[in-house]
């Protein structure tokens, strides 16, 4: 069932920055608390990192 999903949507600048800040601060322990198992936690982390990179590429990369 591996497939690529393309997401395109608009965010107000303040929401983009807030999401970038969140993704900078969230870590594996946070995902582990919310995941059903370790594999899902790692998958969630990887997805978050992809979104974080997309935000950085769009100019939202908090220090």
C-alpha positions as CSV (number, residue, x, y, z in Angstrom):
1,X,0.0,0.0,0.0
2,X,3.0,2.3,-0.4
3,X,2.0,5.4,-2.4
4,X,2.9,9.0,-2.4
5,X,0.3,11.6,-1.4
6,X,0.7,15.1,-2.7
7,X,-0.6,17.8,-0.4
8,X,-1.0,21.4,-1.4
9,X,-2.8,24.0,0.8
10,X,-2.5,27.6,1.9
11,X,-1.7,28.7,5.4
12,X,-1.7,32.2,6.8
13,X,1.9,33.2,7.7
14,X,1.3,33.1,11.4
15,X,0.0,29.5,11.2
16,X,2.9,28.5,9.0
17,X,5.3,29.9,11.6
18,X,3.5,28.3,14.5
19,X,3.5,24.9,12.8
20,X,7.2,25.3,12.0
21,X,7.9,26.1,15.6
22,X,5.8,23.1,16.8
23,X,7.6,20.7,14.4
24,X,11.0,22.1,15.6
25,X,10.1,21.4,19.2
26,X,8.2,18.0,18.9
27,X,10.4,14.9,19.4
28,X,10.2,11.2,19.2
29,X,9.0,10.9,22.8
30,X,6.0,13.1,22.0
31,X,5.1,10.9,19.0
32,X,5.6,7.8,21.1
33,X,3.0,8.9,23.6
34,X,0.5,9.4,20.8
35,X,1.3,6.4,18.6
36,X,-0.1,2.9,18.9
37,X,3.4,1.3,18.5
38,X,7.0,2.3,17.9
39,X,6.8,1.9,14.2
40,X,3.9,4.4,14.0
41,X,5.9,6.8,16.1
42,X,8.8,6.7,13.7
43,X,6.5,7.1,10.8
44,X,4.9,10.1,12.4
45,X,8.3,11.6,13.1
46,X,9.4,11.1,9.5
47,X,6.2,12.7,8.2
48,X,6.6,15.7,10.6
49,X,10.2,16.1,9.3
50,X,9.0,16.2,5.7
51,X,6.4,18.9,6.6
52,X,9.1,20.8,8.6
53,X,11.4,20.8,5.5
54,X,8.6,22.0,3.2
55,X,8.0,24.9,5.6
56,X,11.7,25.7,5.7
57,X,11.8,25.6,1.9
58,X,9.0,28.1,1.9
59,X,10.9,30.4,4.3
60,X,9.5,29.3,7.6
61,X,12.6,27.8,9.4
62,X,12.7,29.0,13.0
63,X,16.0,28.9,14.7
